[in-house]
Amino acid sequence: MNEKHTSPSSDLDDAPIWTAEDFALATRRVGLHPVKNKQKISIALDPDIVGWYKAEAGGRGYQTLMNAALREAMHGKQIANTLRQIIREELHAA
């Protein structure tokens, strides 16, 4: 017979009670790396766009793929703007 043994006092009894302030100061981590908090928004997208990302992600994690695509577009735009500025400066200096 398999008996569950519970002691009247356990290590969990000594754990402090977390307050809302404690949670507000906490850092969310995945592995050992801190994770930035996400901002929830409401957005209307074409069904074929959502369907494609869901298919790519296998159903779960499609929003992460969308976030990565948006980040890539954002960085691409920043790089393009920087290159344009450098070219303008070089042409102006010549």
Backbone as XML, in Angstrom:
<?xml version="1.0"?>
<chain id="A" units="angstrom">
  <residue number="1" name="MET">
    <atom name="N" x="0.834" y="-1.176" z="0.000"/>
    <atom name="CA" x="0.000" y="0.000" z="0.000"/>
    <atom name="C" x="0.880" y="1.242" z="0.000"/>
  </residue>
  <residue number="2" name="ASN">
    <atom name="N" x="0.516" y="2.212" z="-0.819"/>
    <atom name="CA" x="1.304" y="3.424" z="-0.945"/>
    <atom name="C" x="0.676" y="4.510" z="-0.092"/>
  </residue>
  <residue number="3" name="GLU">
    <atom name="N" x="1.360" y="4.882" z="0.983"/>
    <atom name="CA" x="0.832" y="5.860" z="1.914"/>
    <atom name="C" x="1.468" y="7.212" z="1.674"/>
  </residue>
  <residue number="4" name="LYS">
    <atom name="N" x="0.670" y="8.259" z="1.639"/>
    <atom name="CA" x="1.213" y="9.606" z="1.543"/>
    <atom name="C" x="1.475" y="10.104" z="2.944"/>
  </residue>
  <residue number="5" name="HIS">
    <atom name="N" x="2.684" y="10.593" z="3.146"/>
    <atom name="CA" x="3.054" y="11.083" z="4.464"/>
    <atom name="C" x="3.162" y="12.596" z="4.411"/>
  </residue>
  <residue number="6" name="THR">
    <atom name="N" x="2.401" y="13.264" z="5.226"/>
    <atom name="CA" x="2.518" y="14.719" z="5.321"/>
    <atom name="C" x="2.885" y="15.066" z="6.746"/>
  </residue>
  <residue number="7" name="SER">
    <atom name="N" x="3.873" y="15.894" z="6.850"/>
    <atom name="CA" x="4.280" y="16.306" z="8.191"/>
    <atom name="C" x="3.475" y="17.525" z="8.597"/>
  </residue>
  <residue number="8" name="PRO">
    <atom name="N" x="3.237" y="17.687" z="9.873"/>
    <atom name="CA" x="2.452" y="18.847" z="10.323"/>
    <atom name="C" x="3.162" y="20.162" z="10.021"/>
  </residue>
  <residue number="9" name="SER">
    <atom name="N" x="4.479" y="20.143" z="9.899"/>
    <atom name="CA" x="5.228" y="21.355" z="9.609"/>
    <atom name="C" x="6.120" y="21.084" z="8.404"/>
  </residue>
  <residue number="10" name="SER">
    <atom name="N" x="6.044" y="21.926" z="7.410"/>
    <atom name="CA" x="6.896" y="21.749" z="6.240"/>
    <atom name="C" x="7.623" y="23.048" z="5.956"/>
  </residue>
  <residue number="11" name="ASP">
    <atom name="N" x="8.559" y="22.989" z="5.014"/>
    <atom name="CA" x="9.315" y="24.184" z="4.644"/>
    <atom name="C" x="8.400" y="25.261" z="4.068"/>
  </residue>
  <residue number="12" name="LEU">
    <atom name="N" x="7.292" y="24.853" z="3.458"/>
    <atom name="CA" x="6.381" y="25.829" z="2.877"/>
    <atom name="C" x="5.704" y="26.691" z="3.935"/>
  </residue>
  <residue number="13" name="ASP">
    <atom name="N" x="5.613" y="26.177" z="5.130"/>
    <atom name="CA" x="5.000" y="26.957" z="6.201"/>
    <atom name="C" x="5.832" y="28.186" z="6.531"/>
  </residue>
  <residue number="14" name="ASP">
    <atom name="N" x="7.133" y="28.127" z="6.252"/>
    <atom name="CA" x="8.019" y="29.236" z="6.563"/>
    <atom name="C" x="8.126" y="30.244" z="5.417"/>
  </residue>
  <residue number="15" name="ALA">
    <atom name="N" x="7.484" y="29.957" z="4.295"/>
    <atom name="CA" x="7.559" y="30.855" z="3.147"/>
    <atom name="C" x="6.795" y="32.143" z="3.443"/>
  </residue>
  <residue number="16" name="PRO">
    <atom name="N" x="7.365" y="33.293" z="3.043"/>
    <atom name="CA" x="6.661" y="34.558" z="3.302"/>
    <atom name="C" x="5.448" y="34.708" z="2.393"/>
  </residue>
  <residue number="17" name="ILE">
    <atom name="N" x="4.510" y="35.497" z="2.797"/>
    <atom name="CA" x="3.338" y="35.819" z="1.990"/>
    <atom name="C" x="3.743" y="36.907" z="1.002"/>
  </residue>
  <residue number="18" name="TRP">
    <atom name="N" x="3.490" y="36.681" z="-0.291"/>
    <atom name="CA" x="3.829" y="37.667" z="-1.314"/>
    <atom name="C" x="2.712" y="38.697" z="-1.423"/>
  </residue>
  <residue number="19" name="THR">
    <atom name="N" x="3.103" y="39.943" z="-1.499"/>
    <atom name="CA" x="2.136" y="41.031" z="-1.661"/>
    <atom name="C" x="2.125" y="41.478" z="-3.122"/>
  </residue>
  <residue number="20" name="ALA">
    <atom name="N" x="1.178" y="42.330" z="-3.470"/>
    <atom name="CA" x="1.119" y="42.878" z="-4.831"/>
    <atom name="C" x="2.388" y="43.668" z="-5.140"/>
  </residue>
  <residue number="21" name="GLU">
    <atom name="N" x="2.931" y="44.352" z="-4.146"/>
    <atom name="CA" x="4.166" y="45.114" z="-4.327"/>
    <atom name="C" x="5.337" y="44.181" z="-4.641"/>
  </residue>
  <residue number="22" name="ASP">
    <atom name="N" x="5.380" y="43.028" z="-3.966"/>
    <atom name="CA" x="6.440" y="42.051" z="-4.235"/>
    <atom name="C" x="6.376" y="41.576" z="-5.691"/>
  </residue>
  <residue number="23" name="PHE">
    <atom name="N" x="5.166" y="41.281" z="-6.160"/>
    <atom name="CA" x="5.006" y="40.819" z="-7.534"/>
    <atom name="C" x="5.357" y="41.918" z="-8.531"/>
  </residue>
  <residue number="24" name="ALA">
    <atom name="N" x="5.049" y="43.173" z="-8.192"/>
    <atom name="CA" x="5.365" y="44.289" z="-9.084"/>
    <atom name="C" x="6.871" y="44.459" z="-9.245"/>
  </residue>
  <residue number="25" name="LEU">
    <atom name="N" x="7.637" y="44.100" z="-8.237"/>
    <atom name="CA" x="9.096" y="44.229" z="-8.289"/>
    <atom name="C" x="9.775" y="42.999" z="-8.880"/>
  </residue>
  <residue number="26" name="ALA">
    <atom name="N" x="9.020" y="41.946" z="-9.111"/>
    <atom name="CA" x="9.600" y="40.693" z="-9.599"/>
    <atom name="C" x="10.027" y="40.827" z="-11.057"/>
  </residue>
  <residue number="27" name="THR">
    <atom name="N" x="11.034" y="40.051" z="-11.450"/>
    <atom name="CA" x="11.505" y="39.994" z="-12.831"/>
    <atom name="C" x="11.108" y="38.655" z="-13.412"/>
  </residue>
  <residue number="28" name="ARG">
    <atom name="N" x="10.369" y="38.693" z="-14.522"/>
    <atom name="CA" x="9.976" y="37.447" z="-15.184"/>
    <atom name="C" x="11.176" y="36.922" z="-15.953"/>
  </residue>
  <residue number="29" name="ARG">
    <atom name="N" x="11.452" y="35.632" z="-15.813"/>
    <atom name="CA" x="12.600" y="35.031" z="-16.476"/>
    <atom name="C" x="12.206" y="33.755" z="-17.187"/>
  </residue>
  <residue number="30" name="VAL">
    <atom name="N" x="12.882" y="33.506" z="-18.304"/>
    <atom name="CA" x="12.801" y="32.226" z="-18.991"/>
    <atom name="C" x="14.213" y="31.696" z="-18.962"/>
  </residue>
  <residue number="31" name="GLY">
    <atom name="N" x="14.407" y="30.573" z="-18.296"/>
    <atom name="CA" x="15.774" y="30.118" z="-18.043"/>
    <atom name="C" x="16.395" y="31.109" z="-17.083"/>
  </residue>
  <residue number="32" name="LEU">
    <atom name="N" x="17.545" y="31.624" z="-17.420"/>
    <atom name="CA" x="18.186" y="32.629" z="-16.570"/>
    <atom name="C" x="18.103" y="34.019" z="-17.167"/>
  </residue>
  <residue number="33" name="HIS">
    <atom name="N" x="17.389" y="34.167" z="-18.280"/>
    <atom name="CA" x="17.338" y="35.440" z="-18.976"/>
    <atom name="C" x="16.059" y="36.192" z="-18.636"/>
  </residue>
  <residue number="34" name="PRO">
    <atom name="N" x="16.175" y="37.478" z="-18.240"/>
    <atom name="CA" x="14.968" y="38.269" z="-17.976"/>
    <atom name="C" x="14.159" y="38.436" z="-19.259"/>
  </residue>
  <residue number="35" name="VAL">
    <atom name="N" x="12.859" y="38.443" z="-19.118"/>
    <atom name="CA" x="11.963" y="38.591" z="-20.261"/>
    <atom name="C" x="11.214" y="39.911" z="-20.101"/>
  </residue>
  <residue number="36" name="LYS">
    <atom name="N" x="11.193" y="40.695" z="-21.173"/>
    <atom name="CA" x="10.459" y="41.956" z="-21.126"/>
    <atom name="C" x="8.975" y="41.665" z="-21.067"/>
  </residue>
  <residue number="37" name="ASN">
    <atom name="N" x="8.258" y="42.506" z="-20.351"/>
    <atom name="CA" x="6.803" y="42.368" z="-20.311"/>
    <atom name="C" x="6.243" y="42.758" z="-21.661"/>
  </residue>
  <residue number="38" name="LYS">
    <atom name="N" x="5.221" y="42.091" z="-22.078"/>
    <atom name="CA" x="4.562" y="42.375" z="-23.346"/>
    <atom name="C" x="3.405" y="43.334" z="-23.092"/>
  </residue>
  <residue number="39" name="GLN">
    <atom name="N" x="3.079" y="44.138" z="-24.084"/>
    <atom name="CA" x="1.937" y="45.030" z="-24.012"/>
    <atom name="C" x="0.799" y="44.413" z="-24.802"/>
  </residue>
  <residue number="40" name="LYS">
    <atom name="N" x="-0.327" y="44.230" z="-24.169"/>
    <atom name="CA" x="-1.481" y="43.643" z="-24.846"/>
    <atom name="C" x="-2.180" y="44.728" z="-25.648"/>
  </residue>
  <residue number="41" name="ILE">
    <atom name="N" x="-2.491" y="44.376" z="-26.897"/>
    <atom name="CA" x="-3.232" y="45.284" z="-27.769"/>
    <atom name="C" x="-4.305" y="44.490" z="-28.501"/>
  </residue>
  <residue number="42" name="SER">
    <atom name="N" x="-5.199" y="45.207" z="-29.136"/>
    <atom name="CA" x="-6.193" y="44.566" z="-29.984"/>
    <atom name="C" x="-5.888" y="45.010" z="-31.402"/>
  </residue>
  <residue number="43" name="ILE">
    <atom name="N" x="-5.784" y="44.071" z="-32.328"/>
    <atom name="CA" x="-5.427" y="44.378" z="-33.706"/>
    <atom name="C" x="-6.257" y="43.510" z="-34.644"/>
  </residue>
  <residue number="44" name="ALA">
    <atom name="N" x="-6.695" y="44.100" z="-35.743"/>
    <atom name="CA" x="-7.465" y="43.361" z="-36.744"/>
    <atom name="C" x="-6.529" y="43.023" z="-37.902"/>
  </residue>
  <residue number="45" name="LEU">
    <atom name="N" x="-6.392" y="41.746" z="-38.195"/>
    <atom name="CA" x="-5.527" y="41.275" z="-39.272"/>
    <atom name="C" x="-6.356" y="40.455" z="-40.248"/>
  </residue>
  <residue number="46" name="ASP">
    <atom name="N" x="-5.892" y="40.401" z="-41.484"/>
    <atom name="CA" x="-6.572" y="39.579" z="-42.481"/>
    <atom name="C" x="-6.467" y="38.109" z="-42.083"/>
  </residue>
  <residue number="47" name="PRO">
    <atom name="N" x="-7.539" y="37.340" z="-42.308"/>
    <atom name="CA" x="-7.547" y="35.933" z="-41.909"/>
    <atom name="C" x="-6.413" y="35.108" z="-42.531"/>
  </residue>
  <residue number="48" name="ASP">
    <atom name="N" x="-6.038" y="35.421" z="-43.778"/>
    <atom name="CA" x="-4.972" y="34.644" z="-44.409"/>
    <atom name="C" x="-3.621" y="34.894" z="-43.741"/>
  </residue>
  <residue number="49" name="ILE">
    <atom name="N" x="-3.418" y="36.096" z="-43.218"/>
    <atom name="CA" x="-2.173" y="36.414" z="-42.506"/>
    <atom name="C" x="-2.100" y="35.591" z="-41.221"/>
  </residue>
  <residue number="50" name="VAL">
    <atom name="N" x="-3.171" y="35.639" z="-40.442"/>
    <atom name="CA" x="-3.208" y="34.889" z="-39.185"/>
    <atom name="C" x="-3.081" y="33.392" z="-39.466"/>
  </residue>
  <residue number="51" name="GLY">
    <atom name="N" x="-3.770" y="32.918" z="-40.472"/>
    <atom name="CA" x="-3.709" y="31.498" z="-40.824"/>
    <atom name="C" x="-2.302" y="31.060" z="-41.198"/>
  </residue>
  <residue number="52" name="TRP">
    <atom name="N" x="-1.600" y="31.902" z="-41.954"/>
    <atom name="CA" x="-0.232" y="31.561" z="-42.368"/>
    <atom name="C" x="0.684" y="31.455" z="-41.151"/>
  </residue>
  <residue number="53" name="TYR">
    <atom name="N" x="0.604" y="32.432" z="-40.249"/>
    <atom name="CA" x="1.459" y="32.392" z="-39.054"/>
    <atom name="C" x="1.105" y="31.212" z="-38.158"/>
  </residue>
  <residue number="54" name="LYS">
    <atom name="N" x="-0.172" y="30.905" z="-38.023"/>
    <atom name="CA" x="-0.576" y="29.748" z="-37.217"/>
    <atom name="C" x="-0.036" y="28.463" z="-37.830"/>
  </residue>
  <residue number="55" name="ALA">
    <atom name="N" x="-0.096" y="28.354" z="-39.159"/>
    <atom name="CA" x="0.421" y="27.159" z="-39.828"/>
    <atom name="C" x="1.934" y="27.057" z="-39.643"/>
  </residue>
  <residue number="56" name="GLU">
    <atom name="N" x="2.634" y="28.174" z="-39.745"/>
    <atom name="CA" x="4.085" y="28.187" z="-39.568"/>
    <atom name="C" x="4.480" y="27.767" z="-38.154"/>
  </residue>
  <residue number="57" name="ALA">
    <atom name="N" x="3.687" y="28.195" z="-37.189"/>
    <atom name="CA" x="4.000" y="27.910" z="-35.786"/>
    <atom name="C" x="3.425" y="26.584" z="-35.317"/>
  </residue>
  <residue number="58" name="GLY">
    <atom name="N" x="2.625" y="25.943" z="-36.131"/>
    <atom name="CA" x="2.005" y="24.703" z="-35.690"/>
    <atom name="C" x="0.863" y="24.953" z="-34.719"/>
  </residue>
  <residue number="59" name="GLY">
    <atom name="N" x="0.243" y="26.121" z="-34.804"/>
    <atom name="CA" x="-0.905" y="26.424" z="-33.952"/>
    <atom name="C" x="-0.565" y="27.294" z="-32.763"/>
  </residue>
  <residue number="60" name="ARG">
    <atom name="N" x="0.449" y="26.905" z="-31.988"/>
    <atom name="CA" x="0.817" y="27.683" z="-30.807"/>
    <atom name="C" x="2.082" y="28.469" z="-31.096"/>
  </residue>
  <residue number="61" name="GLY">
    <atom name="N" x="2.161" y="29.676" z="-30.550"/>
    <atom name="CA" x="3.351" y="30.486" z="-30.713"/>
    <atom name="C" x="3.324" y="31.371" z="-31.954"/>
  </residue>
  <residue number="62" name="TYR">
    <atom name="N" x="2.163" y="31.445" z="-32.606"/>
    <atom name="CA" x="2.096" y="32.252" z="-33.821"/>
    <atom name="C" x="2.270" y="33.738" z="-33.525"/>
  </residue>
  <residue number="63" name="GLN">
    <atom name="N" x="1.858" y="34.182" z="-32.343"/>
    <atom name="CA" x="2.033" y="35.592" z="-31.995"/>
    <atom name="C" x="3.510" y="35.926" z="-31.804"/>
  </residue>
  <residue number="64" name="THR">
    <atom name="N" x="4.285" y="34.963" z="-31.325"/>
    <atom name="CA" x="5.723" y="35.153" z="-31.192"/>
    <atom name="C" x="6.357" y="35.333" z="-32.561"/>
  </residue>
  <residue number="65" name="LEU">
    <atom name="N" x="5.904" y="34.559" z="-33.552"/>
    <atom name="CA" x="6.407" y="34.709" z="-34.915"/>
    <atom name="C" x="6.039" y="36.075" z="-35.487"/>
  </residue>
  <residue number="66" name="MET">
    <atom name="N" x="4.823" y="36.519" z="-35.219"/>
    <atom name="CA" x="4.404" y="37.838" z="-35.688"/>
    <atom name="C" x="5.255" y="38.930" z="-35.043"/>
  </residue>
  <residue number="67" name="ASN">
    <atom name="N" x="5.516" y="38.789" z="-33.757"/>
    <atom name="CA" x="6.334" y="39.759" z="-33.041"/>
    <atom name="C" x="7.739" y="39.812" z="-33.640"/>
  </residue>
  <residue number="68" name="ALA">
    <atom name="N" x="8.301" y="38.637" z="-33.945"/>
    <atom name="CA" x="9.646" y="38.577" z="-34.530"/>
    <atom name="C" x="9.664" y="39.229" z="-35.912"/>
  </residue>
  <residue number="69" name="ALA">
    <atom name="N" x="8.624" y="39.018" z="-36.706"/>
    <atom name="CA" x="8.555" y="39.620" z="-38.039"/>
    <atom name="C" x="8.461" y="41.145" z="-37.937"/>
  </residue>
  <residue number="70" name="LEU">
    <atom name="N" x="7.666" y="41.626" z="-36.996"/>
    <atom name="CA" x="7.557" y="43.073" z="-36.796"/>
    <atom name="C" x="8.878" y="43.667" z="-36.312"/>
  </residue>
  <residue number="71" name="ARG">
    <atom name="N" x="9.564" y="42.958" z="-35.416"/>
    <atom name="CA" x="10.859" y="43.434" z="-34.921"/>
    <atom name="C" x="11.882" y="43.483" z="-36.053"/>
  </residue>
  <residue number="72" name="GLU">
    <atom name="N" x="11.868" y="42.460" z="-36.912"/>
    <atom name="CA" x="12.792" y="42.414" z="-38.048"/>
    <atom name="C" x="12.518" y="43.587" z="-39.002"/>
  </residue>
  <residue number="73" name="ALA">
    <atom name="N" x="11.251" y="43.870" z="-39.259"/>
    <atom name="CA" x="10.888" y="44.998" z="-40.122"/>
    <atom name="C" x="11.325" y="46.316" z="-39.490"/>
  </residue>
  <residue number="74" name="MET">
    <atom name="N" x="11.152" y="46.439" z="-38.182"/>
    <atom name="CA" x="11.543" y="47.655" z="-37.468"/>
    <atom name="C" x="13.053" y="47.868" z="-37.572"/>
  </residue>
  <residue number="75" name="HIS">
    <atom name="N" x="13.835" y="46.810" z="-37.331"/>
    <atom name="CA" x="15.291" y="46.931" z="-37.407"/>
    <atom name="C" x="15.747" y="47.192" z="-38.836"/>
  </residue>
  <residue number="76" name="GLY">
    <atom name="N" x="15.089" y="46.569" z="-39.808"/>
    <atom name="CA" x="15.416" y="46.804" z="-41.208"/>
    <atom name="C" x="15.199" y="48.259" z="-41.591"/>
  </residue>
  <residue number="77" name="LYS">
    <atom name="N" x="14.120" y="48.831" z="-41.105"/>
    <atom name="CA" x="13.817" y="50.248" z="-41.370"/>
    <atom name="C" x="14.879" y="51.133" z="-40.727"/>
  </residue>
  <residue number="78" name="GLN">
    <atom name="N" x="15.292" y="50.811" z="-39.502"/>
    <atom name="CA" x="16.319" y="51.601" z="-38.819"/>
    <atom name="C" x="17.639" y="51.528" z="-39.571"/>
  </residue>
  <residue number="79" name="ILE">
    <atom name="N" x="18.003" y="50.352" z="-40.045"/>
    <atom name="CA" x="19.256" y="50.184" z="-40.787"/>
    <atom name="C" x="19.195" y="50.965" z="-42.097"/>
  </residue>
  <residue number="80" name="ALA">
    <atom name="N" x="18.063" y="50.874" z="-42.805"/>
    <atom name="CA" x="17.905" y="51.594" z="-44.073"/>
    <atom name="C" x="18.013" y="53.102" z="-43.845"/>
  </residue>
  <residue number="81" name="ASN">
    <atom name="N" x="17.387" y="53.610" z="-42.799"/>
    <atom name="CA" x="17.454" y="55.046" z="-42.507"/>
    <atom name="C" x="18.881" y="55.474" z="-42.169"/>
  </residue>
  <residue number="82" name="THR">
    <atom name="N" x="19.593" y="54.652" z="-41.423"/>
    <atom name="CA" x="20.977" y="54.955" z="-41.080"/>
    <atom name="C" x="21.847" y="54.991" z="-42.329"/>
  </residue>
  <residue number="83" name="LEU">
    <atom name="N" x="21.680" y="54.013" z="-43.215"/>
    <atom name="CA" x="22.453" y="53.993" z="-44.460"/>
    <atom name="C" x="22.150" y="55.212" z="-45.326"/>
  </residue>
  <residue number="84" name="ARG">
    <atom name="N" x="20.881" y="55.589" z="-45.421"/>
    <atom name="CA" x="20.518" y="56.777" z="-46.197"/>
    <atom name="C" x="21.206" y="58.020" z="-45.639"/>
  </residue>
  <residue number="85" name="GLN">
    <atom name="N" x="21.222" y="58.144" z="-44.316"/>
    <atom name="CA" x="21.849" y="59.302" z="-43.673"/>
    <atom name="C" x="23.351" y="59.325" z="-43.956"/>
  </residue>
  <residue number="86" name="ILE">
    <atom name="N" x="24.006" y="58.188" z="-43.871"/>
    <atom name="CA" x="25.448" y="58.107" z="-44.138"/>
    <atom name="C" x="25.739" y="58.482" z="-45.583"/>
  </residue>
  <residue number="87" name="ILE">
    <atom name="N" x="24.946" y="57.975" z="-46.525"/>
    <atom name="CA" x="25.149" y="58.287" z="-47.940"/>
    <atom name="C" x="24.960" y="59.778" z="-48.188"/>
  </residue>
  <residue number="88" name="ARG">
    <atom name="N" x="23.914" y="60.367" z="-47.591"/>
    <atom name="CA" x="23.694" y="61.825" z="-47.741"/>
    <atom name="C" x="24.889" y="62.613" z="-47.219"/>
  </residue>
  <residue number="89" name="GLU">
    <atom name="N" x="25.383" y="62.223" z="-46.039"/>
    <atom name="CA" x="26.518" y="62.934" z="-45.458"/>
    <atom name="C" x="27.757" y="62.809" z="-46.336"/>
  </residue>
  <residue number="90" name="GLU">
    <atom name="N" x="28.001" y="61.614" z="-46.890"/>
    <atom name="CA" x="29.160" y="61.407" z="-47.748"/>
    <atom name="C" x="29.037" y="62.193" z="-49.039"/>
  </residue>
  <residue number="91" name="LEU">
    <atom name="N" x="27.827" y="62.215" z="-49.633"/>
    <atom name="CA" x="27.624" y="62.964" z="-50.858"/>
    <atom name="C" x="27.754" y="64.470" z="-50.624"/>
  </residue>
  <residue number="92" name="HIS">
    <atom name="N" x="27.275" y="64.929" z="-49.498"/>
    <atom name="CA" x="27.355" y="66.351" z="-49.151"/>
    <atom name="C" x="28.806" y="66.771" z="-48.887"/>
  </residue>
  <residue number="93" name="ALA">
    <atom name="N" x="29.592" y="65.899" z="-48.303"/>
    <atom name="CA" x="31.000" y="66.195" z="-47.987"/>
    <atom name="C" x="31.864" y="66.206" z="-49.248"/>
  </residue>
  <residue number="94" name="ALA">
    <atom name="N" x="31.433" y="65.521" z="-50.283"/>
    <atom name="CA" x="32.246" y="65.419" z="-51.515"/>
    <atom name="C" x="32.190" y="66.647" z="-52.373"/>
  </residue>
</chain>
